[in-house]
């Protein structure tokens, strides 16, 4: 995520869906996407970020399990509530599910 997106994070009604990271790097690894994921969470905060797949497009570069394993590894040291927000609660809130 480029620094040019930081002003967008100032708008309290804007959320960040973290997905599609393999589109720019078909040979991605957990460590290669870590800076982007961490930057998005740093800028928008846990309360306004959510993890998602970009399927079926992501299936060209990796499997569903591989993507979410990477997200789980990156957030390994987060609290249970923070992880629940990123993996579930925020999507439910923003998409009004």
C-alpha positions as CSV (number, residue, x, y, z in Angstrom):
1,X,0.0,0.0,0.0
2,X,1.5,3.3,-1.0
3,X,1.7,6.2,1.3
4,X,-0.6,8.1,-1.0
5,X,-3.5,6.1,0.5
6,X,-2.9,7.4,4.0
7,X,-5.1,10.5,3.6
8,X,-8.0,8.1,2.7
9,X,-7.6,6.5,6.1
10,X,-8.5,9.8,7.7
11,X,-12.1,9.4,6.5
12,X,-13.8,7.4,9.3
13,X,-16.3,5.9,6.9
14,X,-13.6,4.2,4.8
15,X,-12.5,0.6,5.5
16,X,-9.6,-1.4,3.9
17,X,-10.2,-4.8,2.5
18,X,-6.9,-6.6,2.3
19,X,-6.9,-9.0,-0.6
20,X,-5.6,-9.7,-4.1
21,X,-2.0,-9.4,-2.9
22,X,-0.9,-12.1,-5.4
23,X,-1.9,-10.0,-8.4
24,X,1.2,-7.9,-8.2
25,X,3.5,-10.7,-7.2
26,X,2.6,-14.1,-8.5
27,X,5.3,-15.7,-6.5
28,X,4.4,-14.0,-3.2
29,X,5.3,-15.4,0.2
30,X,4.1,-14.5,3.7
31,X,7.2,-12.4,4.1
32,X,6.8,-10.6,0.8
33,X,3.2,-9.5,1.6
34,X,3.8,-8.8,5.3
35,X,4.8,-5.1,4.8
36,X,1.7,-4.4,2.9
37,X,-0.6,-6.1,5.3
38,X,1.1,-4.5,8.3
39,X,1.0,-1.0,6.7
40,X,-2.7,-1.2,5.9
41,X,-3.5,-2.2,9.5
42,X,-1.2,0.5,10.9
43,X,-2.8,3.2,8.8
44,X,-6.5,2.1,9.0
45,X,-6.4,0.4,12.3
46,X,-7.6,-3.1,13.2
47,X,-11.1,-1.8,13.5
48,X,-11.3,-0.7,9.9
49,X,-9.4,-3.5,8.1
50,X,-10.7,-6.9,7.0
51,X,-9.0,-9.9,5.3
52,X,-10.6,-11.3,2.2
53,X,-9.8,-13.6,-0.7
54,X,-9.9,-12.4,-4.2
55,X,-11.3,-15.6,-5.6
56,X,-11.5,-16.8,-8.2
57,X,-8.7,-14.6,-9.5
58,X,-6.4,-15.4,-6.6
59,X,-6.7,-19.1,-7.5
60,X,-4.4,-18.4,-10.5
61,X,-1.5,-17.7,-8.0
62,X,-2.3,-19.6,-4.8
63,X,-4.8,-21.6,-2.9
64,X,-7.4,-20.3,-0.5
65,X,-5.7,-22.0,2.5
66,X,-2.3,-20.5,1.6
67,X,-3.7,-17.0,1.6
68,X,-5.4,-17.3,4.9
69,X,-2.4,-19.2,6.4
70,X,-0.3,-16.1,5.5
71,X,-2.8,-13.8,7.1
72,X,-2.9,-16.0,10.3
73,X,0.9,-16.0,10.4
74,X,1.2,-12.2,10.0
75,X,-1.3,-11.7,12.8
76,X,0.0,-14.4,15.1
77,X,0.8,-12.0,17.9
78,X,-2.4,-10.1,17.7
79,X,-5.1,-10.6,20.4
80,X,-8.0,-12.9,19.9
81,X,-10.3,-9.9,19.5
82,X,-8.1,-8.2,16.9
83,X,-7.9,-11.4,14.8
84,X,-11.6,-12.0,15.1
85,X,-12.2,-8.4,13.9
86,X,-9.8,-8.8,10.9
87,X,-11.1,-12.3,9.9
88,X,-14.8,-11.9,10.5
89,X,-16.3,-9.1,12.6
90,X,-15.3,-6.2,10.5
91,X,-16.7,-7.7,7.3
92,X,-19.9,-8.4,9.1
93,X,-20.0,-4.8,10.3
94,X,-19.1,-3.1,7.0
95,X,-21.1,-5.3,4.7
96,X,-24.0,-5.3,7.2
97,X,-24.3,-9.0,7.2
